[in-house]
């Protein structure tokens, strides 16, 4: 099981976020009790008024070289476990590129 899946033209990404970290990074994988894999991410922003969620979208946009406006939070607004939708990321050419980048990040830690 991977931390992402295609849904139509979009890519759904599962992320376990740690806000208030000393540094911003994406890397490694976390597996929940049901065996689902989540990409690990850390942001400096605190979890107040959506700041950590916005920082996560900005970090993903930067690391994936994808428009920030195309990344939206599907679920997990106040939870560590987030599901994000990357608009256009499920198209065949984009999916291959993004999944390679994400897999590299998963294997990084």
N, CA, C and O atoms as a GROMACS GRO file, in nm:
protein
  436
    1UNK      N    1   0.085  -0.118   0.000
    1UNK     CA    2   0.000   0.000   0.000
    1UNK      C    3   0.090   0.125   0.000
    1UNK      O    4   0.189   0.131   0.073
    2UNK      N    5   0.054   0.221  -0.081
    2UNK     CA    6   0.132   0.344  -0.091
    2UNK      C    7   0.059   0.458  -0.019
    2UNK      O    8  -0.057   0.445   0.020
    3UNK      N    9   0.129   0.567  -0.002
    3UNK     CA   10   0.073   0.685   0.067
    3UNK      C   11  -0.007   0.773  -0.029
    3UNK      O   12  -0.054   0.879   0.010
    4UNK      N   13  -0.022   0.731  -0.154
    4UNK     CA   14  -0.096   0.810  -0.252
    4UNK      C   15  -0.175   0.719  -0.343
    4UNK      O   16  -0.148   0.600  -0.354
    5UNK      N   17  -0.274   0.778  -0.410
    5UNK     CA   18  -0.353   0.706  -0.508
    5UNK      C   19  -0.411   0.807  -0.607
    5UNK      O   20  -0.432   0.924  -0.574
    6UNK      N   21  -0.437   0.760  -0.726
    6UNK     CA   22  -0.497   0.846  -0.829
    6UNK      C   23  -0.648   0.835  -0.818
    6UNK      O   24  -0.703   0.727  -0.795
    7UNK      N   25  -0.714   0.947  -0.836
    7UNK     CA   26  -0.860   0.951  -0.841
    7UNK      C   27  -0.898   1.043  -0.956
    7UNK      O   28  -0.900   1.165  -0.940
    8UNK      N   29  -0.929   0.985  -1.070
    8UNK     CA   30  -0.955   1.065  -1.189
    8UNK      C   31  -0.828   1.137  -1.229
    8UNK      O   32  -0.722   1.075  -1.242
    9UNK      N   33  -0.837   1.267  -1.249
    9UNK     CA   34  -0.720   1.347  -1.286
    9UNK      C   35  -0.642   1.397  -1.165
    9UNK      O   36  -0.542   1.467  -1.181
   10UNK      N   37  -0.687   1.363  -1.046
   10UNK     CA   38  -0.624   1.412  -0.923
   10UNK      C   39  -0.544   1.303  -0.853
   10UNK      O   40  -0.565   1.184  -0.876
   11UNK      N   41  -0.454   1.347  -0.768
   11UNK     CA   42  -0.375   1.257  -0.685
   11UNK      C   43  -0.416   1.280  -0.540
   11UNK      O   44  -0.418   1.395  -0.494
   12UNK      N   45  -0.448   1.174  -0.467
   12UNK     CA   46  -0.479   1.184  -0.325
   12UNK      C   47  -0.357   1.140  -0.248
   12UNK      O   48  -0.300   1.034  -0.275
   13UNK      N   49  -0.317   1.220  -0.152
   13UNK     CA   50  -0.195   1.195  -0.076
   13UNK      C   51  -0.228   1.193   0.072
   13UNK      O   52  -0.292   1.284   0.124
   14UNK      N   53  -0.183   1.087   0.140
   14UNK     CA   54  -0.200   1.077   0.286
   14UNK      C   55  -0.071   1.123   0.353
   14UNK      O   56   0.037   1.074   0.323
   15UNK      N   57  -0.085   1.219   0.446
   15UNK     CA   58   0.031   1.278   0.512
   15UNK      C   59   0.008   1.279   0.663
   15UNK      O   60  -0.100   1.314   0.711
   16UNK      N   61   0.112   1.240   0.738
   16UNK     CA   62   0.111   1.255   0.883
   16UNK      C   63   0.196   1.377   0.914
   16UNK      O   64   0.318   1.376   0.893
   17UNK      N   65   0.133   1.482   0.964
   17UNK     CA   66   0.198   1.611   0.984
   17UNK      C   67   0.240   1.632   1.130
   17UNK      O   68   0.164   1.604   1.222
   18UNK      N   69   0.362   1.681   1.148
   18UNK     CA   70   0.410   1.723   1.279
   18UNK      C   71   0.432   1.874   1.273
   18UNK      O   72   0.530   1.920   1.214
   19UNK      N   73   0.341   1.952   1.334
   19UNK     CA   74   0.358   2.098   1.335
   19UNK      C   75   0.453   2.140   1.446
   19UNK      O   76   0.483   2.062   1.536
   20UNK      N   77   0.499   2.264   1.439
   20UNK     CA   78   0.585   2.320   1.543
   20UNK      C   79   0.723   2.256   1.546
   20UNK      O   80   0.788   2.254   1.651
   21UNK      N   81   0.767   2.205   1.435
   21UNK     CA   82   0.898   2.139   1.427
   21UNK      C   83   1.010   2.242   1.415
   21UNK      O   84   0.986   2.357   1.380
   22UNK      N   85   1.131   2.199   1.443
   22UNK     CA   86   1.247   2.288   1.431
   22UNK      C   87   1.282   2.314   1.285
   22UNK      O   88   1.344   2.416   1.253
   23UNK      N   89   1.243   2.223   1.196
   23UNK     CA   90   1.271   2.243   1.053
   23UNK      C   91   1.156   2.187   0.969
   23UNK      O   92   1.076   2.106   1.016
   24UNK      N   93   1.152   2.232   0.846
   24UNK     CA   94   1.048   2.184   0.755
   24UNK      C   95   1.108   2.077   0.666
   24UNK      O   96   1.214   2.096   0.606
   25UNK      N   97   1.038   1.963   0.658
   25UNK     CA   98   1.088   1.854   0.575
   25UNK      C   99   0.976   1.756   0.542
   25UNK      O  100   0.875   1.747   0.612
   26UNK      N  101   0.997   1.686   0.435
   26UNK     CA  102   0.911   1.575   0.396
   26UNK      C  103   1.002   1.456   0.378
   26UNK      O  104   1.104   1.465   0.309
   27UNK      N  105   0.966   1.348   0.439
   27UNK     CA  106   1.048   1.229   0.422
   27UNK      C  107   1.012   1.120   0.520
   27UNK      O  108   0.977   1.146   0.635
   28UNK      N  109   1.021   1.000   0.474
   28UNK     CA  110   0.990   0.886   0.557
   28UNK      C  111   0.844   0.848   0.546
   28UNK      O  112   0.763   0.914   0.481
   29UNK      N  113   0.813   0.740   0.612
   29UNK     CA  114   0.679   0.685   0.605
   29UNK      C  115   0.636   0.642   0.744
   29UNK      O  116   0.718   0.598   0.824
   30UNK      N  117   0.510   0.656   0.772
   30UNK     CA  118   0.451   0.612   0.897
   30UNK      C  119   0.338   0.518   0.862
   30UNK      O  120   0.259   0.547   0.772
   31UNK      N  121   0.327   0.407   0.932
   31UNK     CA  122   0.220   0.310   0.907
   31UNK      C  123   0.127   0.308   1.027
   31UNK      O  124   0.171   0.294   1.141
   32UNK      N  125  -0.003   0.322   1.000
   32UNK     CA  126  -0.100   0.322   1.110
   32UNK      C  127  -0.136   0.179   1.151
   32UNK      O  128  -0.086   0.082   1.094
   33UNK      N  129  -0.223   0.168   1.251
   33UNK     CA  130  -0.260   0.037   1.304
   33UNK      C  131  -0.336  -0.051   1.204
   33UNK      O  132  -0.344  -0.172   1.221
   34UNK      N  133  -0.391   0.010   1.099
   34UNK     CA  134  -0.462  -0.065   0.995
   34UNK      C  135  -0.371  -0.103   0.879
   34UNK      O  136  -0.414  -0.168   0.784
   35UNK      N  137  -0.245  -0.062   0.888
   35UNK     CA  138  -0.149  -0.094   0.782
   35UNK      C  139  -0.141   0.008   0.671
   35UNK      O  140  -0.069  -0.013   0.573
   36UNK      N  141  -0.213   0.118   0.682
   36UNK     CA  142  -0.208   0.223   0.580
   36UNK      C  143  -0.079   0.303   0.596
   36UNK      O  144  -0.037   0.334   0.708
   37UNK      N  145  -0.017   0.336   0.484
   37UNK     CA  146   0.107   0.414   0.486
   37UNK      C  147   0.076   0.562   0.469
   37UNK      O  148  -0.013   0.599   0.392
   38UNK      N  149   0.149   0.646   0.541
   38UNK     CA  150   0.134   0.790   0.538
   38UNK      C  151   0.271   0.851   0.518
   38UNK      O  152   0.368   0.810   0.582
   39UNK      N  153   0.280   0.948   0.430
   39UNK     CA  154   0.403   1.023   0.411
   39UNK      C  155   0.422   1.113   0.532
   39UNK      O  156   0.327   1.179   0.574
   40UNK      N  157   0.541   1.117   0.588
   40UNK     CA  158   0.568   1.202   0.705
   40UNK      C  159   0.612   1.341   0.660
   40UNK      O  160   0.689   1.355   0.565
   41UNK      N  161   0.564   1.442   0.730
   41UNK     CA  162   0.602   1.580   0.701
   41UNK      C  163   0.612   1.658   0.831
   41UNK      O  164   0.542   1.629   0.928
   42UNK      N  165   0.701   1.757   0.832
   42UNK     CA  166   0.719   1.846   0.947
   42UNK      C  167   0.718   1.989   0.897
   42UNK      O  168   0.776   2.021   0.793
   43UNK      N  169   0.650   2.076   0.972
   43UNK     CA  170   0.649   2.218   0.939
   43UNK      C  171   0.677   2.298   1.066
   43UNK      O  172   0.651   2.252   1.177
   44UNK      N  173   0.730   2.418   1.048
   44UNK     CA  174   0.758   2.506   1.162
   44UNK      C  175   0.631   2.569   1.219
   44UNK      O  176   0.623   2.599   1.338
   45UNK      N  177   0.534   2.589   1.134
   45UNK     CA  178   0.410   2.657   1.174
   45UNK      C  179   0.339   2.582   1.286
   45UNK      O  180   0.345   2.459   1.296
   46UNK      N  181   0.273   2.658   1.370
   46UNK     CA  182   0.196   2.601   1.481
   46UNK      C  183   0.056   2.563   1.431
   46UNK      O  184   0.008   2.618   1.332
   47UNK      N  185  -0.008   2.470   1.499
   47UNK     CA  186  -0.142   2.426   1.455
   47UNK      C  187  -0.253   2.518   1.503
   47UNK      O  188  -0.344   2.474   1.574
   48UNK      N  189  -0.246   2.643   1.466
   48UNK     CA  190  -0.348   2.741   1.503
   48UNK      C  191  -0.403   2.808   1.378
   48UNK      O  192  -0.327   2.852   1.292
   49UNK      N  193  -0.535   2.814   1.368
   49UNK     CA  194  -0.602   2.885   1.260
   49UNK      C  195  -0.557   2.840   1.122
   49UNK      O  196  -0.550   2.922   1.029
   50UNK      N  197  -0.526   2.713   1.107
   50UNK     CA  198  -0.491   2.659   0.976
   50UNK      C  199  -0.349   2.689   0.929
   50UNK      O  200  -0.315   2.661   0.814
   51UNK      N  201  -0.267   2.746   1.016
   51UNK     CA  202  -0.131   2.783   0.974
   51UNK      C  203  -0.047   2.661   0.935
   51UNK      O  204   0.026   2.666   0.836
   52UNK      N  205  -0.056   2.554   1.012
   52UNK     CA  206   0.022   2.434   0.981
   52UNK      C  207  -0.026   2.371   0.851
   52UNK      O  208   0.055   2.322   0.773
   53UNK      N  209  -0.156   2.371   0.826
   53UNK     CA  210  -0.209   2.316   0.702
   53UNK      C  211  -0.162   2.398   0.582
   53UNK      O  212  -0.125   2.341   0.479
   54UNK      N  213  -0.162   2.529   0.595
   54UNK     CA  214  -0.114   2.615   0.487
   54UNK      C  215   0.035   2.594   0.463
   54UNK      O  216   0.080   2.593   0.348
   55UNK      N  217   0.111   2.577   0.570
   55UNK     CA  218   0.254   2.552   0.557
   55UNK      C  219   0.281   2.418   0.490
   55UNK      O  220   0.375   2.405   0.412
   56UNK      N  221   0.197   2.318   0.519
   56UNK     CA  222   0.211   2.188   0.455
   56UNK      C  223   0.186   2.199   0.305
   56UNK      O  224   0.261   2.143   0.226
   57UNK      N  225   0.080   2.270   0.266
   57UNK     CA  226   0.051   2.287   0.123
   57UNK      C  227   0.166   2.360   0.053
   57UNK      O  228   0.204   2.323  -0.058
   58UNK      N  229   0.221   2.462   0.117
   58UNK     CA  230   0.333   2.536   0.059
   58UNK      C  231   0.457   2.447   0.047
   58UNK      O  232   0.528   2.453  -0.053
   59UNK      N  233   0.483   2.366   0.149
   59UNK     CA  234   0.598   2.276   0.147
   59UNK      C  235   0.584   2.172   0.036
   59UNK      O  236   0.679   2.146  -0.038
   60UNK      N  237   0.466   2.114   0.024
   60UNK     CA  238   0.442   2.015  -0.082
   60UNK      C  239   0.455   2.079  -0.220
   60UNK      O  240   0.514   2.020  -0.310
   61UNK      N  241   0.400   2.198  -0.236
   61UNK     CA  242   0.409   2.267  -0.365
   61UNK      C  243   0.555   2.290  -0.403
   61UNK      O  244   0.593   2.271  -0.518
   62UNK      N  245   0.635   2.329  -0.306
   62UNK     CA  246   0.777   2.353  -0.332
   62UNK      C  247   0.850   2.223  -0.365
   62UNK      O  248   0.921   2.217  -0.466
   63UNK      N  249   0.833   2.120  -0.284
   63UNK     CA  250   0.907   1.995  -0.302
   63UNK      C  251   0.861   1.916  -0.425
   63UNK      O  252   0.941   1.845  -0.487
   64UNK      N  253   0.734   1.928  -0.460
   64UNK     CA  254   0.681   1.855  -0.575
   64UNK      C  255   0.684   1.938  -0.703
   64UNK      O  256   0.652   1.888  -0.811
   65UNK      N  257   0.723   2.065  -0.690
   65UNK     CA  258   0.722   2.157  -0.803
   65UNK      C  259   0.584   2.158  -0.869
   65UNK      O  260   0.569   2.134  -0.989
   66UNK      N  261   0.484   2.187  -0.785
   66UNK     CA  262   0.344   2.187  -0.828
   66UNK      C  263   0.279   2.314  -0.778
   66UNK      O  264   0.318   2.363  -0.672
   67UNK      N  265   0.183   2.370  -0.848
   67UNK     CA  266   0.120   2.496  -0.802
   67UNK      C  267   0.053   2.479  -0.665
   67UNK      O  268  -0.021   2.383  -0.642
   68UNK      N  269   0.079   2.573  -0.576
   68UNK     CA  270   0.022   2.568  -0.441
   68UNK      C  271  -0.131   2.568  -0.445
   68UNK      O  272  -0.196   2.502  -0.365
   69UNK      N  273  -0.187   2.642  -0.538
   69UNK     CA  274  -0.332   2.650  -0.550
   69UNK      C  275  -0.398   2.520  -0.593
   69UNK      O  276  -0.519   2.505  -0.579
   70UNK      N  277  -0.320   2.427  -0.644
   70UNK     CA  278  -0.373   2.298  -0.688
   70UNK      C  279  -0.372   2.194  -0.576
   70UNK      O  280  -0.415   2.081  -0.596
   71UNK      N  281  -0.322   2.232  -0.458
   71UNK     CA  282  -0.314   2.140  -0.344
   71UNK      C  283  -0.416   2.184  -0.240
   71UNK      O  284  -0.409   2.295  -0.188
   72UNK      N  285  -0.511   2.095  -0.212
   72UNK     CA  286  -0.615   2.129  -0.115
   72UNK      C  287  -0.630   2.019  -0.011
   72UNK      O  288  -0.602   1.902  -0.037
   73UNK      N  289  -0.674   2.058   0.107
   73UNK     CA  290  -0.694   1.967   0.217
   73UNK      C  291  -0.831   1.902   0.201
   73UNK      O  292  -0.933   1.971   0.196
   74UNK      N  293  -0.833   1.769   0.194
   74UNK     CA  294  -0.959   1.693   0.182
   74UNK      C  295  -1.015   1.661   0.320
   74UNK      O  296  -1.135   1.674   0.344
   75UNK      N  297  -0.926   1.618   0.410
   75UNK     CA  298  -0.970   1.584   0.545
   75UNK      C  299  -0.852   1.597   0.642
   75UNK      O  300  -0.736   1.597   0.601
   76UNK      N  301  -0.885   1.608   0.770
   76UNK     CA  302  -0.782   1.616   0.872
   76UNK      C  303  -0.748   1.757   0.914
   76UNK      O  304  -0.636   1.784   0.957
   77UNK      N  305  -0.843   1.848   0.902
   77UNK     CA  306  -0.819   1.988   0.933
   77UNK      C  307  -0.752   2.007   1.070
   77UNK      O  308  -0.656   2.083   1.081
   78UNK      N  309  -0.801   1.939   1.172
   78UNK     CA  310  -0.745   1.954   1.306
   78UNK      C  311  -0.678   1.826   1.355
   78UNK      O  312  -0.654   1.810   1.475
   79UNK      N  313  -0.648   1.737   1.264
   79UNK     CA  314  -0.586   1.609   1.298
   79UNK      C  315  -0.445   1.603   1.240
   79UNK      O  316  -0.416   1.673   1.143
   80UNK      N  317  -0.360   1.523   1.298
   80UNK     CA  318  -0.225   1.502   1.243
   80UNK      C  319  -0.230   1.432   1.107
   80UNK      O  320  -0.147   1.458   1.020
   81UNK      N  321  -0.328   1.343   1.091
   81UNK     CA  322  -0.341   1.266   0.968
   81UNK      C  323  -0.425   1.344   0.868
   81UNK      O  324  -0.542   1.373   0.893
   82UNK      N  325  -0.365   1.376   0.757
   82UNK     CA  326  -0.429   1.460   0.656
   82UNK      C  327  -0.443   1.384   0.525
   82UNK      O  328  -0.361   1.298   0.492
   83UNK      N  329  -0.546   1.416   0.452
   83UNK     CA  330  -0.560   1.368   0.316
   83UNK      C  331  -0.570   1.490   0.227
   83UNK      O  332  -0.659   1.573   0.242
   84UNK      N  333  -0.476   1.498   0.132
   84UNK     CA  334  -0.471   1.613   0.042
   84UNK      C  335  -0.501   1.571  -0.100
   84UNK      O  336  -0.471   1.459  -0.142
   85UNK      N  337  -0.562   1.663  -0.174
   85UNK     CA  338  -0.590   1.640  -0.316
   85UNK      C  339  -0.498   1.731  -0.396
   85UNK      O  340  -0.492   1.852  -0.373
   86UNK      N  341  -0.427   1.671  -0.490
   86UNK     CA  342  -0.340   1.747  -0.579
   86UNK      C  343  -0.407   1.746  -0.716
   86UNK      O  344  -0.402   1.647  -0.788
   87UNK      N  345  -0.470   1.858  -0.750
   87UNK     CA  346  -0.544   1.869  -0.876
   87UNK      C  347  -0.451   1.852  -0.995
   87UNK      O  348  -0.347   1.918  -1.003
   88UNK      N  349  -0.489   1.764  -1.086
   88UNK     CA  350  -0.410   1.738  -1.206
   88UNK      C  351  -0.296   1.640  -1.184
   88UNK      O  352  -0.229   1.601  -1.279
   89UNK      N  353  -0.273   1.601  -1.059
   89UNK     CA  354  -0.162   1.512  -1.027
   89UNK      C  355  -0.186   1.367  -1.064
   89UNK      O  356  -0.093   1.287  -1.061
   90UNK      N  357  -0.310   1.332  -1.100
   90UNK     CA  358  -0.341   1.194  -1.136
   90UNK      C  359  -0.334   1.167  -1.285
   90UNK      O  360  -0.349   1.053  -1.328
   91UNK      N  361  -0.311   1.271  -1.363
   91UNK     CA  362  -0.296   1.250  -1.507
   91UNK      C  363  -0.170   1.167  -1.530
   91UNK      O  364  -0.073   1.179  -1.456
   92UNK      N  365  -0.174   1.084  -1.631
   92UNK     CA  366  -0.069   0.982  -1.650
   92UNK      C  367   0.073   1.036  -1.641
   92UNK      O  368   0.154   0.981  -1.565
   93UNK      N  369   0.106   1.141  -1.715
   93UNK     CA  370   0.242   1.194  -1.712
   93UNK      C  371   0.276   1.256  -1.577
   93UNK      O  372   0.387   1.239  -1.527
   94UNK      N  373   0.180   1.328  -1.519
   94UNK     CA  374   0.203   1.391  -1.388
   94UNK      C  375   0.210   1.286  -1.279
   94UNK      O  376   0.292   1.298  -1.187
   95UNK      N  377   0.127   1.182  -1.287
   95UNK     CA  378   0.126   1.078  -1.186
   95UNK      C  379   0.261   1.007  -1.178
   95UNK      O  380   0.311   0.981  -1.069
   96UNK      N  381   0.319   0.977  -1.292
   96UNK     CA  382   0.449   0.910  -1.294
   96UNK      C  383   0.556   0.999  -1.229
   96UNK      O  384   0.637   0.950  -1.150
   97UNK      N  385   0.555   1.127  -1.261
   97UNK     CA  386   0.655   1.220  -1.206
   97UNK      C  387   0.634   1.239  -1.056
   97UNK      O  388   0.730   1.230  -0.979
   98UNK      N  389   0.511   1.267  -1.014
   98UNK     CA  390   0.484   1.293  -0.873
   98UNK      C  391   0.505   1.168  -0.788
   98UNK      O  392   0.561   1.176  -0.679
   99UNK      N  393   0.461   1.052  -0.837
   99UNK     CA  394   0.479   0.931  -0.757
   99UNK      C  395   0.625   0.897  -0.740
   99UNK      O  396   0.664   0.845  -0.636
  100UNK      N  397   0.709   0.925  -0.840
  100UNK     CA  398   0.853   0.901  -0.828
  100UNK      C  399   0.912   0.993  -0.721
  100UNK      O  400   0.995   0.950  -0.641
  101UNK      N  401   0.870   1.120  -0.719
  101UNK     CA  402   0.920   1.216  -0.619
  101UNK      C  403   0.874   1.174  -0.479
  101UNK      O  404   0.953   1.176  -0.385
  102UNK      N  405   0.747   1.136  -0.466
  102UNK     CA  406   0.693   1.098  -0.336
  102UNK      C  407   0.761   0.970  -0.287
  102UNK      O  408   0.796   0.960  -0.169
  103UNK      N  409   0.778   0.873  -0.374
  103UNK     CA  410   0.845   0.748  -0.336
  103UNK      C  411   0.988   0.776  -0.288
  103UNK      O  412   1.035   0.713  -0.193
  104UNK      N  413   1.055   0.868  -0.354
  104UNK     CA  414   1.190   0.907  -0.311
  104UNK      C  415   1.186   0.965  -0.170
  104UNK      O  416   1.276   0.938  -0.090
  105UNK      N  417   1.084   1.045  -0.140
  105UNK     CA  418   1.070   1.104  -0.006
  105UNK      C  419   1.037   0.998   0.098
  105UNK      O  420   1.085   1.004   0.211
  106UNK      N  421   0.954   0.900   0.060
  106UNK     CA  422   0.918   0.792   0.151
  106UNK      C  423   1.041   0.712   0.189
  106UNK      O  424   1.058   0.675   0.305
  107UNK      N  425   1.125   0.685   0.092
  107UNK     CA  426   1.245   0.606   0.116
  107UNK      C  427   1.357   0.685   0.180
  107UNK      O  428   1.458   0.627   0.222
  108UNK      N  429   1.342   0.816   0.190
  108UNK     CA  430   1.449   0.905   0.239
  108UNK      C  431   1.486   0.880   0.386
  108UNK      O  432   1.601   0.898   0.424
  109UNK      N  433   1.392   0.839   0.466
  109UNK     CA  434   1.423   0.825   0.609
  109UNK      C  435   1.426   0.679   0.652
  109UNK      O  436   1.450   0.650   0.769
   0.00000   0.00000   0.00000
